[in-house]
Amino acid sequence: MVEHDKAEIVEILNLYGFALDARAWDLFDRVFSEDVVADFGPAGASWSGLEDFKRSFAEFHATLDNHQHTMMGHLVHVDGDKANAFSWGNWLLVRNTAEEGPAWLGTGWYDDQLVRTPGGWRIKHRVCRLAYSTGNPFVPQPNAEHKPDMRANVLSEFAEEGKIAFLNAIRAK
């Protein structure tokens, strides 16, 4: 059963990237809980609630000509009807009219807390942090509540401070 749960969780982690790049915002309903809390460091913002999160991401990504979100290196810990997942991500954002070049590439991580729902696993709390970026930092434009934050974050520092939920969960076992 745990292996099936892990496979389902990895599937929704990957579905997130696909939903973003296809701009299929309805698929977020299969990824996140209705009461999701999403803290996105690279966006310089956080959201409470799925509808607000979807609206904001749709508005931000509409300013781009193209984007590709690659999810990888998934780690999953299941504990009954709760789970933690940790993933690495690469984010390519393209805005052809951006001064100083059309592309920005970021890499970082997602630290997720999930719950089992009648519809399957859903992310209830997501923390996203930027580890490194290159390219034109003006491609991601400020938009409504998006205030892009290009500061690099060091995973080991977050771990030392007890701020990685996945690490805390596997150490508790």
GROMACS elastic network, one bead per residue, 0.5 to 0.9 nm:
[ bonds ]
;  ai    aj funct       b0    kb
    1     4     6  0.51489   500
    1     5     6  0.62654   500
    1     6     6  0.86889   500
    2     6     6  0.61096   500
    2     7     6  0.86078   500
    2    77     6  0.89042   500
    2    78     6  0.66947   500
    2    79     6  0.87451   500
    2    80     6  0.87687   500
    3     6     6  0.50172   500
    3     7     6  0.61930   500
    3     8     6  0.86354   500
    4     7     6  0.51214   500
    4     8     6  0.62200   500
    4     9     6  0.86544   500
    5     8     6  0.51189   500
    5     9     6  0.61816   500
    5    10     6  0.86809   500
    5    78     6  0.73934   500
    5   121     6  0.79709   500
    6     9     6  0.51018   500
    6    10     6  0.61997   500
    6    11     6  0.85675   500
    6    75     6  0.87517   500
    6    76     6  0.60915   500
    6    77     6  0.76096   500
    6    78     6  0.71965   500
    6    83     6  0.89099   500
    7    10     6  0.51874   500
    7    11     6  0.61851   500
    7    12     6  0.88733   500
    8    11     6  0.50397   500
    8    12     6  0.64886   500
    8    13     6  0.87838   500
    8   120     6  0.79916   500
    8   121     6  0.71540   500
    9    12     6  0.52563   500
    9    13     6  0.62578   500
    9    14     6  0.87181   500
    9    76     6  0.75732   500
    9    83     6  0.87086   500
    9    85     6  0.79774   500
    9   114     6  0.84260   500
    9   120     6  0.88611   500
    9   121     6  0.63490   500
    9   122     6  0.79697   500
    9   123     6  0.89081   500
   10    13     6  0.50201   500
   10    14     6  0.62666   500
   10    15     6  0.85061   500
   10    74     6  0.67211   500
   10    75     6  0.84214   500
   10    76     6  0.77830   500
   10    85     6  0.84460   500
   11    14     6  0.52436   500
   11    15     6  0.60279   500
   11    16     6  0.87592   500
   12    16     6  0.62157   500
   12    30     6  0.72167   500
   12    31     6  0.54414   500
   12    32     6  0.88178   500
   12   121     6  0.78528   500
   12   122     6  0.77277   500
   12   123     6  0.86112   500
   13    16     6  0.54162   500
   13    17     6  0.73060   500
   13    31     6  0.72828   500
   13    71     6  0.71633   500
   13    72     6  0.89214   500
   13    74     6  0.82447   500
   13    85     6  0.87171   500
   13    87     6  0.81139   500
   13   123     6  0.87190   500
   14    17     6  0.54888   500
   14    18     6  0.65829   500
   14    19     6  0.87385   500
   14    70     6  0.79323   500
   14    71     6  0.59051   500
   14    72     6  0.81035   500
   15    18     6  0.50041   500
   15    19     6  0.58967   500
   15    20     6  0.84998   500
   15    27     6  0.77139   500
   15    28     6  0.83724   500
   15    30     6  0.83273   500
   15    31     6  0.71347   500
   16    19     6  0.51337   500
   16    20     6  0.62401   500
   16    21     6  0.87457   500
   16    27     6  0.77291   500
   16    28     6  0.68120   500
   16    30     6  0.87782   500
   16    31     6  0.63907   500
   16    32     6  0.89532   500
   16    69     6  0.85848   500
   16    71     6  0.85059   500
   17    20     6  0.52023   500
   17    21     6  0.62742   500
   17    22     6  0.85459   500
   17    68     6  0.75741   500
   17    69     6  0.50111   500
   17    70     6  0.62817   500
   17    71     6  0.65840   500
   17    89     6  0.89744   500
   18    21     6  0.52463   500
   18    22     6  0.59416   500
   18    23     6  0.81532   500
   18    24     6  0.81153   500
   18    27     6  0.89060   500
   18    68     6  0.83896   500
   18    69     6  0.73899   500
   18    70     6  0.85362   500
   19    22     6  0.52086   500
   19    23     6  0.56755   500
   19    25     6  0.62393   500
   19    26     6  0.80463   500
   19    27     6  0.58160   500
   19    28     6  0.68459   500
   20    24     6  0.65336   500
   20    25     6  0.70665   500
   20    27     6  0.88299   500
   20    28     6  0.85702   500
   20    57     6  0.82776   500
   20    58     6  0.84913   500
   20    61     6  0.80996   500
   20    67     6  0.82277   500
   20    68     6  0.80852   500
   20    69     6  0.73638   500
   21    24     6  0.77198   500
   21    61     6  0.87579   500
   21    66     6  0.77300   500
   21    67     6  0.59419   500
   21    68     6  0.57695   500
   21    69     6  0.67536   500
   22    25     6  0.82853   500
   23    26     6  0.86928   500
   23    27     6  0.89524   500
   23    58     6  0.71303   500
   23    61     6  0.78621   500
   23    62     6  0.86086   500
   24    27     6  0.57584   500
   24    28     6  0.77531   500
   25    28     6  0.54866   500
   25    29     6  0.78709   500
   25    54     6  0.61902   500
   25    55     6  0.83596   500
   25    57     6  0.84279   500
   25    58     6  0.71167   500
   26    29     6  0.57457   500
   26    30     6  0.79179   500
   26    54     6  0.82710   500
   27    30     6  0.53434   500
   27    31     6  0.68081   500
   28    32     6  0.58549   500
   28    33     6  0.87562   500
   28    50     6  0.79077   500
   28    54     6  0.72102   500
   29    32     6  0.57332   500
   29    33     6  0.70932   500
   29    34     6  0.76526   500
   29    50     6  0.77029   500
   29   122     6  0.84930   500
   30    33     6  0.80588   500
   30   119     6  0.78343   500
   30   120     6  0.80530   500
   30   121     6  0.82222   500
   30   122     6  0.68662   500
   31   121     6  0.75876   500
   31   122     6  0.51922   500
   31   123     6  0.60942   500
   32    35     6  0.80964   500
   32    36     6  0.61134   500
   32    50     6  0.69206   500
   32   114     6  0.84467   500
   32   121     6  0.83600   500
   32   124     6  0.61148   500
   32   125     6  0.84000   500
   33    36     6  0.51374   500
   33    37     6  0.88363   500
   33    49     6  0.80579   500
   33    50     6  0.68183   500
   33   114     6  0.84600   500
   33   115     6  0.80306   500
   33   117     6  0.83102   500
   33   121     6  0.85879   500
   33   122     6  0.52475   500
   33   123     6  0.58257   500
   33   124     6  0.52698   500
   33   125     6  0.85739   500
   34    49     6  0.57751   500
   34    51     6  0.76400   500
   34   122     6  0.89956   500
   34   124     6  0.80067   500
   35    48     6  0.64591   500
   35    50     6  0.61359   500
   35   124     6  0.66947   500
   35   125     6  0.86687   500
   36    47     6  0.77851   500
   36    48     6  0.57982   500
   36    49     6  0.50719   500
   36    50     6  0.57919   500
   36    53     6  0.84201   500
   36   122     6  0.88124   500
   36   123     6  0.68090   500
   36   125     6  0.55405   500
   36   126     6  0.77150   500
   37    46     6  0.72051   500
   37    47     6  0.56657   500
   37    49     6  0.63608   500
   37    50     6  0.81129   500
   37    53     6  0.86833   500
   37   123     6  0.87850   500
   37   124     6  0.63343   500
   37   126     6  0.63640   500
   37   127     6  0.84783   500
   38    45     6  0.84792   500
   38    46     6  0.53413   500
   38    47     6  0.51659   500
   38    48     6  0.65251   500
   38    49     6  0.82882   500
   38    50     6  0.88580   500
   38    53     6  0.75435   500
   38   124     6  0.81704   500
   38   125     6  0.58318   500
   38   127     6  0.61656   500
   38   128     6  0.79874   500
   39    43     6  0.86003   500
   39    44     6  0.83098   500
   39    45     6  0.63375   500
   39    47     6  0.65424   500
   39    48     6  0.87976   500
   39   125     6  0.79574   500
   39   126     6  0.60452   500
   39   128     6  0.62215   500
   39   129     6  0.85674   500
   40    43     6  0.53707   500
   40    44     6  0.62214   500
   40    45     6  0.56853   500
   40    46     6  0.57013   500
   40    47     6  0.84608   500
   40   110     6  0.89874   500
   40   126     6  0.78388   500
   40   127     6  0.59694   500
   40   129     6  0.64962   500
   40   130     6  0.87926   500
   41    45     6  0.64666   500
   41    46     6  0.79217   500
   41   127     6  0.76595   500
   41   128     6  0.58148   500
   41   129     6  0.50292   500
   41   130     6  0.66344   500
   41   148     6  0.79131   500
   41   149     6  0.64290   500
   41   150     6  0.84486   500
   41   151     6  0.86522   500
   42    45     6  0.79453   500
   42   106     6  0.86808   500
   42   128     6  0.73010   500
   42   129     6  0.62093   500
   42   130     6  0.56832   500
   42   146     6  0.88564   500
   42   147     6  0.82285   500
   42   148     6  0.55543   500
   42   150     6  0.62172   500
   42   151     6  0.79699   500
   43    46     6  0.80440   500
   43   140     6  0.85452   500
   43   142     6  0.85010   500
   43   145     6  0.83922   500
   43   146     6  0.51813   500
   43   147     6  0.56286   500
   43   149     6  0.60771   500
   43   150     6  0.86840   500
   44   145     6  0.80241   500
   44   146     6  0.59341   500
   44   148     6  0.50702   500
   44   149     6  0.51509   500
   44   150     6  0.87273   500
   45   145     6  0.64090   500
   45   146     6  0.58635   500
   45   147     6  0.67020   500
   45   148     6  0.81921   500
   45   149     6  0.89437   500
   46    53     6  0.83347   500
   46   127     6  0.89292   500
   46   145     6  0.85790   500
   46   146     6  0.88435   500
   47    50     6  0.80535   500
   47    52     6  0.67862   500
   47    53     6  0.56541   500
   47    56     6  0.87419   500
   48    51     6  0.87921   500
   48    52     6  0.71559   500
   48    53     6  0.71244   500
   49    52     6  0.57804   500
   49    53     6  0.63167   500
   49    54     6  0.88321   500
   50    53     6  0.50532   500
   50    54     6  0.60696   500
   50    55     6  0.85624   500
   51    54     6  0.51964   500
   51    55     6  0.61381   500
   51    56     6  0.85952   500
   52    55     6  0.51659   500
   52    56     6  0.61329   500
   52    57     6  0.85927   500
   53    56     6  0.52863   500
   53    57     6  0.61711   500
   53    58     6  0.85489   500
   54    57     6  0.52414   500
   54    58     6  0.60327   500
   54    59     6  0.85915   500
   55    58     6  0.51849   500
   55    59     6  0.62390   500
   55    60     6  0.87244   500
   56    59     6  0.51417   500
   56    60     6  0.62013   500
   56    61     6  0.86132   500
   56   143     6  0.87103   500
   56   144     6  0.77479   500
   56   145     6  0.75819   500
   56   146     6  0.79861   500
   57    60     6  0.51041   500
   57    61     6  0.59801   500
   57    62     6  0.83431   500
   57   146     6  0.88673   500
   58    61     6  0.53506   500
   58    62     6  0.60121   500
   59    62     6  0.52707   500
   59    63     6  0.70924   500
   59   143     6  0.76251   500
   59   144     6  0.82612   500
   60    63     6  0.56931   500
   60    64     6  0.76019   500
   60   140     6  0.82641   500
   60   141     6  0.80326   500
   60   142     6  0.82610   500
   60   143     6  0.61406   500
   60   144     6  0.81337   500
   60   146     6  0.73150   500
   61    64     6  0.53775   500
   61    65     6  0.83105   500
   61    66     6  0.83537   500
   61    67     6  0.80501   500
   61    93     6  0.88794   500
   61   140     6  0.89059   500
   62    65     6  0.76158   500
   63    95     6  0.73569   500
   63   140     6  0.82496   500
   63   141     6  0.77856   500
   63   143     6  0.85736   500
   64    67     6  0.71028   500
   64    93     6  0.69109   500
   64    94     6  0.58100   500
   64    96     6  0.79704   500
   64   139     6  0.79739   500
   64   140     6  0.78638   500
   65    93     6  0.80876   500
   65    94     6  0.56336   500
   65    95     6  0.50741   500
   65    96     6  0.65362   500
   65    97     6  0.89738   500
   66    92     6  0.82052   500
   66    93     6  0.62667   500
   66    94     6  0.50468   500
   66    95     6  0.69371   500
   66    96     6  0.87922   500
   67    91     6  0.72239   500
   67    92     6  0.53305   500
   67    94     6  0.58535   500
   67    95     6  0.88137   500
   68    90     6  0.79086   500
   68    91     6  0.58361   500
   68    92     6  0.50792   500
   68    93     6  0.67470   500
   68    94     6  0.88472   500
   69    89     6  0.68181   500
   69    90     6  0.57467   500
   69    92     6  0.64842   500
   69    93     6  0.86289   500
   70    88     6  0.82651   500
   70    89     6  0.54544   500
   70    90     6  0.50957   500
   70    91     6  0.65343   500
   70    92     6  0.85923   500
   71    74     6  0.78370   500
   71    87     6  0.66505   500
   71    88     6  0.59636   500
   71    90     6  0.67948   500
   71    91     6  0.89603   500
   72    87     6  0.58305   500
   72    88     6  0.52549   500
   72    89     6  0.61817   500
   72    90     6  0.84803   500
   73    86     6  0.78678   500
   73    87     6  0.54300   500
   73    88     6  0.57575   500
   73    89     6  0.84778   500
   74    85     6  0.68880   500
   74    86     6  0.57594   500
   74    88     6  0.71211   500
   75    84     6  0.82234   500
   75    85     6  0.54394   500
   75    86     6  0.51095   500
   75    87     6  0.64083   500
   75   166     6  0.83389   500
   76    83     6  0.71250   500
   76    84     6  0.58330   500
   76    86     6  0.66235   500
   76    87     6  0.88245   500
   76   166     6  0.79876   500
   77    82     6  0.87300   500
   77    83     6  0.55105   500
   77    84     6  0.52168   500
   77    85     6  0.63098   500
   77    86     6  0.89674   500
   77   166     6  0.74235   500
   77   169     6  0.74795   500
   77   170     6  0.68468   500
   78    81     6  0.75595   500
   78    82     6  0.62104   500
   78    84     6  0.65671   500
   78    85     6  0.85985   500
   79    82     6  0.53204   500
   79    83     6  0.56060   500
   79    84     6  0.83571   500
   79   169     6  0.89032   500
   80    83     6  0.75129   500
   80   116     6  0.85141   500
   81   114     6  0.83874   500
   81   115     6  0.57989   500
   81   116     6  0.50048   500
   81   117     6  0.82195   500
   81   121     6  0.86155   500
   82   113     6  0.74408   500
   82   114     6  0.56835   500
   82   116     6  0.62765   500
   82   121     6  0.86637   500
   83   112     6  0.82510   500
   83   113     6  0.59232   500
   83   115     6  0.63341   500
   83   116     6  0.81987   500
   83   121     6  0.87033   500
   83   166     6  0.86219   500
   83   169     6  0.85750   500
   84   111     6  0.75386   500
   84   112     6  0.55732   500
   84   114     6  0.59420   500
   84   115     6  0.88528   500
   84   123     6  0.89738   500
   84   165     6  0.70520   500
   84   166     6  0.52054   500
   84   167     6  0.87771   500
   84   169     6  0.70279   500
   84   170     6  0.86786   500
   85   110     6  0.79475   500
   85   111     6  0.60789   500
   85   112     6  0.50463   500
   85   113     6  0.65337   500
   85   114     6  0.76626   500
   85   165     6  0.84851   500
   85   166     6  0.59303   500
   86   109     6  0.72281   500
   86   110     6  0.56898   500
   86   112     6  0.62072   500
   86   113     6  0.89997   500
   86   164     6  0.87584   500
   86   165     6  0.86143   500
   86   166     6  0.61349   500
   86   167     6  0.86114   500
   87   108     6  0.86355   500
   87   109     6  0.56510   500
   87   110     6  0.52028   500
   87   111     6  0.67788   500
   87   112     6  0.83902   500
   88   107     6  0.74357   500
   88   108     6  0.57871   500
   88   110     6  0.62545   500
   88   111     6  0.89801   500
   89   106     6  0.81917   500
   89   107     6  0.56069   500
   89   108     6  0.54254   500
   89   109     6  0.55903   500
   89   110     6  0.72376   500
   90   105     6  0.71376   500
   90   106     6  0.57165   500
   90   108     6  0.66327   500
   90   109     6  0.85226   500
   91   104     6  0.80423   500
   91   105     6  0.55852   500
   91   106     6  0.50736   500
   91   107     6  0.61761   500
   91   108     6  0.84890   500
   92   103     6  0.70299   500
   92   104     6  0.58814   500
   92   106     6  0.65659   500
   92   107     6  0.88309   500
   93   102     6  0.81915   500
   93   103     6  0.57710   500
   93   104     6  0.53050   500
   93   105     6  0.63897   500
   93   106     6  0.84339   500
   93   139     6  0.69067   500
   93   140     6  0.71602   500
   94    98     6  0.85039   500
   94   101     6  0.89906   500
   94   102     6  0.53661   500
   94   104     6  0.66070   500
   94   105     6  0.88560   500
   94   139     6  0.66097   500
   94   140     6  0.83714   500
   95    98     6  0.56052   500
   95   101     6  0.83233   500
   95   103     6  0.65657   500
   95   104     6  0.87411   500
   95   139     6  0.57109   500
   95   140     6  0.79534   500
   96    99     6  0.85574   500
   96   101     6  0.74504   500
   96   103     6  0.77601   500
   96   139     6  0.85076   500
   97   101     6  0.79428   500
   97   102     6  0.65740   500
   97   139     6  0.86474   500
   98   101     6  0.58710   500
   98   102     6  0.53571   500
   98   103     6  0.82595   500
   98   136     6  0.81696   500
   98   138     6  0.67418   500
   98   139     6  0.57181   500
   99   102     6  0.73462   500
   99   136     6  0.82873   500
   99   138     6  0.74660   500
   99   139     6  0.81479   500
  100   135     6  0.89211   500
  100   136     6  0.63169   500
  100   137     6  0.89828   500
  100   138     6  0.79210   500
  100   139     6  0.88633   500
  101   104     6  0.84522   500
  101   135     6  0.76352   500
  101   136     6  0.59311   500
  101   138     6  0.86719   500
  101   139     6  0.79406   500
  102   135     6  0.83774   500
  102   136     6  0.69522   500
  102   138     6  0.88232   500
  102   139     6  0.64646   500
  103   134     6  0.87398   500
  103   135     6  0.58949   500
  103   136     6  0.58717   500
  103   137     6  0.84198   500
  103   138     6  0.89357   500
  103   139     6  0.63707   500
  104   133     6  0.72298   500
  104   134     6  0.60271   500
  104   136     6  0.50432   500
  104   137     6  0.61866   500
  104   138     6  0.80122   500
  104   139     6  0.61000   500
  104   140     6  0.76851   500
  105   132     6  0.84765   500
  105   133     6  0.55049   500
  105   134     6  0.53959   500
  105   135     6  0.61236   500
  105   136     6  0.82327   500
  105   137     6  0.88135   500
  106   130     6  0.67242   500
  106   131     6  0.75636   500
  106   132     6  0.57728   500
  106   134     6  0.65020   500
  106   135     6  0.86452   500
  106   150     6  0.88437   500
  107   129     6  0.85428   500
  107   130     6  0.59260   500
  107   131     6  0.57361   500
  107   132     6  0.54508   500
  107   133     6  0.62363   500
  108   128     6  0.72999   500
  108   129     6  0.55201   500
  108   132     6  0.66852   500
  108   133     6  0.87338   500
  108   152     6  0.87010   500
  108   153     6  0.81397   500
  108   155     6  0.89413   500
  109   127     6  0.81174   500
  109   128     6  0.56578   500
  109   129     6  0.54830   500
  109   130     6  0.67149   500
  109   131     6  0.73777   500
  109   155     6  0.84496   500
  110   126     6  0.66719   500
  110   127     6  0.56233   500
  110   129     6  0.66982   500
  111   125     6  0.82748   500
  111   126     6  0.58349   500
  111   127     6  0.51357   500
  111   128     6  0.64875   500
  111   129     6  0.85887   500
  111   164     6  0.66245   500
  111   165     6  0.65356   500
  111   166     6  0.64648   500
  112   123     6  0.63806   500
  112   124     6  0.75423   500
  112   125     6  0.57318   500
  112   127     6  0.63991   500
  112   128     6  0.86020   500
  112   165     6  0.73870   500
  112   166     6  0.72871   500
  113   122     6  0.85905   500
  113   123     6  0.58586   500
  113   124     6  0.57456   500
  113   125     6  0.50709   500
  113   126     6  0.64723   500
  113   127     6  0.89112   500
  113   165     6  0.73746   500
  113   166     6  0.77914   500
  114   121     6  0.64913   500
  114   122     6  0.54043   500
  114   124     6  0.51671   500
  114   125     6  0.68939   500
  114   126     6  0.86823   500
  115   120     6  0.83321   500
  115   121     6  0.56499   500
  115   122     6  0.55719   500
  115   123     6  0.65257   500
  115   124     6  0.64063   500
  116   119     6  0.78629   500
  116   120     6  0.55724   500
  116   122     6  0.64249   500
  116   123     6  0.89984   500
  117   120     6  0.50188   500
  117   121     6  0.58397   500
  117   122     6  0.69042   500
  118   121     6  0.83146   500
  119   122     6  0.82980   500
  123   126     6  0.67521   500
  127   164     6  0.89104   500
  129   152     6  0.80799   500
  129   153     6  0.65097   500
  129   154     6  0.89694   500
  129   155     6  0.88136   500
  130   133     6  0.74944   500
  130   149     6  0.84514   500
  130   150     6  0.72031   500
  130   151     6  0.70920   500
  130   152     6  0.55973   500
  130   153     6  0.58083   500
  130   154     6  0.86055   500
  131   150     6  0.89924   500
  131   151     6  0.78800   500
  131   154     6  0.61731   500
  131   155     6  0.76354   500
  132   150     6  0.80592   500
  132   151     6  0.78985   500
  132   152     6  0.53147   500
  132   153     6  0.75754   500
  133   137     6  0.81815   500
  133   150     6  0.72692   500
  133   151     6  0.87517   500
  133   152     6  0.76929   500
  134   137     6  0.75453   500
  135   138     6  0.88892   500
  135   139     6  0.86377   500
  136   139     6  0.58544   500
  136   140     6  0.86035   500
  137   140     6  0.66673   500
  137   141     6  0.86261   500
  137   148     6  0.86816   500
  137   150     6  0.74033   500
  138   141     6  0.60372   500
  138   142     6  0.89113   500
  138   148     6  0.89730   500
  140   143     6  0.87259   500
  140   146     6  0.89709   500
  140   147     6  0.88640   500
  140   148     6  0.66315   500
  141   146     6  0.78991   500
  141   147     6  0.76611   500
  141   148     6  0.70453   500
  142   145     6  0.75609   500
  142   146     6  0.52810   500
  142   148     6  0.61748   500
  143   146     6  0.50198   500
  143   147     6  0.68942   500
  143   148     6  0.88903   500
  144   147     6  0.79476   500
  149   152     6  0.87486   500
  153   157     6  0.80752   500
  153   158     6  0.81155   500
  154   157     6  0.54841   500
  154   158     6  0.66917   500
  154   159     6  0.88926   500
  155   158     6  0.51603   500
  155   159     6  0.61602   500
  155   160     6  0.86569   500
  155   164     6  0.83443   500
  156   160     6  0.60846   500
  156   161     6  0.85832   500
  157   160     6  0.51048   500
  157   161     6  0.62715   500
  157   162     6  0.87328   500
  157   163     6  0.86295   500
  158   161     6  0.51164   500
  158   162     6  0.63096   500
  158   163     6  0.50624   500
  158   164     6  0.62460   500
  159   162     6  0.51025   500
  159   163     6  0.57373   500
  159   164     6  0.55395   500
  159   165     6  0.89323   500
  159   167     6  0.72782   500
  159   168     6  0.85421   500
  160   163     6  0.76181   500
  160   164     6  0.88054   500
  161   164     6  0.82233   500
  162   165     6  0.76545   500
  162   167     6  0.80558   500
  162   168     6  0.68432   500
  163   167     6  0.84595   500
  163   168     6  0.79979   500
  164   167     6  0.54289   500
  164   168     6  0.62960   500
  164   169     6  0.87371   500
  165   168     6  0.50191   500
  165   169     6  0.60777   500
  165   170     6  0.87651   500
  166   169     6  0.51120   500
  166   170     6  0.63822   500
  166   171     6  0.86265   500
  167   170     6  0.53732   500
  167   171     6  0.61306   500
  167   172     6  0.85956   500
  168   171     6  0.52113   500
  168   172     6  0.61767   500
  169   172     6  0.52059   500
  169   173     6  0.69371   500
  170   173     6  0.55407   500
